[in-house]
Amino acid sequence: MLAKRQLLHKILSPSLLCTTTRILATCPLPISLPTPAIALDHQALPFSLVENLIERGLYSSSQTLIRRIIFRCFSVPRAVTALDFALLRGMPLDLDTCAVVLRKFVDLDDTKFAESFYDDHIVSRGVDSDARILNSMIICYSKLGKLDQAKRSFERLIELNSFPCRAACVVLLRELCAQGSILEAYAYFIVCNDARVMMGSRCFANLIYNMCDGGFLDEALDVFDKMLLIVKSRPSANLYKSLFYGLCRQGRPVEAEQLGGEMESQGYFIDKKMFTSLMRGYCGEKRMKMAMRVFFRMLKLCCEPDNYTYNTLIDGFVKLGMVDKGWVLHNQMMEQGRNPDVVTYQIMINGYCRKREVDCALTLLNSMTAHNIALNVHCYTSIIDALNEDHRFEEVDKLYNEMLDSGIVPDHVLFFKLLKKWPTGKELHLACKVLEAIAEKECGLRSSFITSTSRIDLKKFDCLLKSFIESYLDMAPVAFAICISALCAGEKVDDALCYLHKMVSLGHQPLLSTYNSLIRCLLSQGRDTEFIFNLMQNHGMQPNLDTYLITVNSCCKRNDIASAIGILHKMTESGVNPSVSIYDSIINCLCKEKRIYDAEDMFMRMLEDGIDPDEVVYVTMINGYSKYGKVKEACYLFDTMVKQGIQPSSRAYTALIYGLVKGNMIKKKYLDRMLEEGFVPNHVFFTSVISQFLRRGELEFSLRLVDLMDTSWIEHDHVMYIALVSGVSRNLTRRTPGHILCLSKRSKEMRGHLFYLLKCSVVPWTASMRVCYDAGEMRYLAKRLMQEIRRNDHLPCLYLCNCVIFIYCREKRIKEAYDHLKLMQSAGVSPNHVTFTILINGHIRRGEVDHALFLFKKMSTYGCEPDKVMYNALMRGLCNADRLVDALSVLAAMHKRGLFPSKDCYLKLLYSFCVRHSSAHAWEIFQEMLLYHYLPSKNMFIKLLNTLFKAYEFDNACKVLDLLPERKAVQYLKQSEFSTHFAITKT
C-alpha cells in the first residue's frame, strides 16, 4: 500500500496534492482514503466495477463510470477519492471528465481546489476549454472575487458562439453588484437576457436594489420591465418601494406617482412614508400644487400626516419665498393636535433669513423659547449669518453670547459663518474663541487662553488642540477643521498644511470642509492642489459639489473658461450632477468675456441636464442680455422666471431695467409690476440707471435722479460716485458743446413712468431736454462733486480717485490734481500706472512736456511700470512738442519691453517726420507700421510720397506706390511733379 501511495503522489501535481491534503485535514470526521485493494464496504463496489472494465479493456466505459461516480459525490473528500482512483489507474482525464470535476468542486464551494485543478490539468496542458468548463470557471472566479478572470471566461464563451448558464449569470451579476460595478453588471445582464438565459426573481431583485442604491434608475426600470415579462409572479412590495424612493430622490416624482398607481393595481397600499417622499419630490421641483394634491389624497385615504410630512410641505413653500403659506400649514398642524418641533421653526427661520427679514426670524426664535422648544445651533447659525450680511455686528456678538449661555455648543459651520465678516487678521482669535466654547460646553474643559486684547499665536493653538486630543478625541476633527480654516482665511496656508499633516499622523480623518478650505486658499495663491486631491482619495473621500464649485470659481476668476468647462465635463463623466451654482459661475464668466451666445448655450445645456435654474442664474443671464443689447431676450427670460414661480428680487429688476434703459425700451408693465410688489429702489438700482443715462448723454436727467436719491435718504457709495465722476468726465470730452438731445414723445412718457416708479414729484418737462456742456457749468458741477466726495469720506477707492484726478487734469487744473494725489496718498491709497497716465496727459495738455518726462521717470519709485497706453500718450505729447528724438527713445523703450505703439501713435510719428522732411525716419516708421499690419490713410500716403520724392529716394517711393490701388497711384502721378522721376526709376 505504501508503494501505491507513493505512485499516487507522483501522478498528482503538487498544487492538487496541497489542496487535497488541506481538505482532508479540515474534514470534521477523520477519513482515510480507500483504495480498491482494501475497500470492503458498498462504496467500493463502483470502483471494483471500474477496475473490471479496465481489465477488460473497456476504457471508454470506465471513464464514463468515473464521471458518474464523481458527479454523484456529495462531499469533497469522496470526490477527491474518485479522482485519486482514476489517476492511480492511469486513466487519462479527458475534457468531459475535467468538466465534471470542475463543476462538482464548484458546486461543493471548494473554488480554490477548482482553480488549482483548472490551472494544472487544463491551462498547463494547453487544452481548449469548452462551454461547460468556462461556465464552471465563471462561477469559480466570481466566488473568489477575481472578476477580471471571470469576465475573460465570459468573453471566451461568447467567442465560442455559446452563452453562460443560469448559475454563471446569477453569480457573476451578484459579485459585480457587490463590488460596485453596477453599470457593468447591467451590461452583462443585457447580454444574458438577449441570450434568453432564464434568471430567477431573486437575481432580478438583487440587480434592481443595487441599481436603485447607486442611482441608476433608468437601468433599474428597464430590468424591472424585463422581469415583469419573464417572471410570472407578482413583484414584492419592497421592490416597488425601492424603485419609488429612488425616483423621488432623483427628482422624478411624476414617474414615481405612476409607479405608485401600478403598485396599487397589484393590491399594495401606499404608506405615509411613500406619500411624504412623493411630496418631497414635487417640492424639490417647485411644483407645490402637485405636492398639495398628494397631501389632500393622503388625507382622503385616512393616512394621518406626521411632523415630517408637514415640515416637508412648509420647507417647499418657504424655499419659494411663500412664508405666509408655510404659516397656514403651521396653523393646520396645530389644529390637528401636533406641536411644531424645532425643525419646523428652523425652516421658518431660514425662510425669513433668506428674505433678509432678520427681525421676523429673531421674533420667531424668541417664541421658540417661550413655547419651551429646545433650540439648536442651526437656528442660531442662520440668524447670525443674516445679521452679518446686514452688518449688524453688535447683535451678532449678543446673539452668540446668548447661545452660549443657553448651553448650545457651536460647530464648525457656525464658525465659517462668523468668519465671513470677521476682521482681517483676527481669524485665529475667533478660532480660539469658538474652540474654547466647544471645549467648555461639549467636553467640560475650562481654558483661559485668550482675553479681549491678547495676541494669539500657534503655541496657544497647540495647547488647545492637545486638550481635545487627550480629553475628547471625537471632537478633535472639528477642532482641527476650525484651526485649519482660520489659518487659510488668514492666508497662512503653510501652517495650515502642517496642521493637516499632524492631524493625519494622529489618525484623524479630516472633514471635507477642511480640504475645501485648503483648496480654496491654495488656488487663490496660484499653487498646485493635486496633492490635496490625492490625499482625499487615499482617505476614501471624493470631492463634493462645494469642491468642484471652488475649482470652477478659481478658473473663472482667471478667465480660464476652457478649464472650467473641462471640470464640468469631468463631473458629468464621473456621474456627479453639477449644481446650479457651478453653471452660474461659468455663465457669468462667459458674459464678462462678451461670449453671450456661449453663455446662452451653457444655460440651455443646464436645462437639458435637468437642473432647475434659480433666481441667481436667471439674473446672471438677464444681466448678460441687458449689457449686450439683447433686451427682448432679457424680457422673455424674466417672464419665464416668473412663470416658474420664482419671485423676482431687486437684483432681477435692476438687471432688467438697466437693459431697458440702455435699449430705450422702458416698458410700463415691468414698472407697474415692481410697484405692485412693493419694490423699493436701493442704491444699486439708482446707480445702474444713472450710469446708463450718463452713457446716453442725458446728464440733466441723471442729475435729477441723483437729487431724488438725496431726497429719498438713499446713501451714495463708491460705485455711485464712480459712475457720476465717470459720466461727467465723459461729457467733458464731448466735442459739440451746447448739444441738444431731443427725445420722442414715447421716450418722455417712459421717463415719466420711471419717475413715478421712484416716487418722484412732478417734473417740469420742456420741449426738449437740454444737456448742457457749458465749460463754466461743468466746472461748477465737478467742484460740487469734489466737495461731496470729500465730505462723505470716499477717498480710499483708487478708481474713484483716478476719476477725480482725470476731471482736474481735463480742466487743466493740474495743481488741484496733485493736491488730490497727496490727499489720496495720505489716506493710504497708492497711485497706479493709470494715475500717472492721467497726470502725464494733463501735463501734455498744458504743454509741459518736461514735467511729463520727469513724472514718467519718477513713477518707478512707486513700483509702477508703464503700459502701452502710457507710452502712446507720452509719444503723442513729444510729437506735438516737436521733440522727435525723445519720441524715438520712448519707442525704443517700448520695443525693449515687447510692446508696440497703437496705429494712431504711429500715424502721429509718421506725420511729424514727414513735416520735418526726415525721410529716413519716416521710411523706418512706415516699415514698422506694415510689420504690425497698419496702413496709413490716403492723405498720409501722399505726404510720405512727397517726402520720399523730395529726398530723391525713388526706390522707396516706388514701393509705397505699389501699395496704393492702381487708380489712386495713377491719379497721384498725374498731379505730381515727380512723375518723370518715377518713370526713369521704373525704367
Secondary structure, 3 states (H helix, E strand, C coil): CHHHHHHHHHHCCHHHHHHHHHHHHCCCCCCCCCCCCCCCCHHHHHHHHHHHHHHCCCHHHHHHHHHHHHHCCCCHHHHHHHHHHHHHCCCCCCHHHHHHHHHHHHHCCCHHHHHHHHHHHHHCCCCCCCHHHHHHHHHHHHHHCCHHHHHHHHHHHHHCCCCCCHHHHHHHHHHHHHCCCHHHHHHHHHHHHHCCCCCCHHHHHHHHHHHHHHCCHHHHHHHHHHHHHHCCCCCCHHHHHHHHHHHHHCCCHHHHHHHHHHHHHCCCCCCHHHHHHHHHHHHHCCCHHHHHHHHHHHHHCCCCCCHHHHHHHHHHHHHCCCHHHHHHHHHHHHHCCCCCCHHHHHHHHHHHHHCCCHHHHHHHHHHHHHCCCCCCHHHHHHHHHHHHHCCCHHHHHHHHHHHHHCCCCCCHHHHHHHHHCCCCCCHHHHHHHHHHHHHHHCCCCCCCCCCCCCCCCHHHHHHHHHHHHHHCHHHHHHHHHHHHHHHHHCCCHHHHHHHHHHHHHCCCCCCHHHHHHHHHHHHHCCCCCHHHHHHHHHCCCCCCHHHHHHHHHHHHHCCCHHHHHHHHHHHHHCCCCCCHHHHHHHHHHHHHCCCHHHHHHHHHHHHHCCCCCCHHHHHHHHHHHHHCCCHHHHHHHHHHHHHCCCCCCHHHHHHHHHHHHHCCCCCHHHHHHHHHCCCCCCHHHHHHHHHHHHHCCCHHHHHHHHHHHHHCCCCCCHHHHHHHHHHHHHHHCCCCCCCECCCCHHHHHHHHHHHHHCCCCCCCCCCCCECCCCHHHHHHHHHHHHHHHHHCCCCCCHHHHHHHHHHHHHCCCHHHHHHHHHHHHHCCCCCCHHHHHHHHHHHHHCCCHHHHHHHHHHHHHHCCCCCHHHHHHHHHHHHHCCCHHHHHHHHHHHHHCCCCCCHHHHHHHHHHHHHCCCHHHHHHHHHHHHHCCCCCCHHHHHHHHHHHHHCCCHHHHHHHHHHCCHHHHHHHHHHCCCHHHHHHHHC
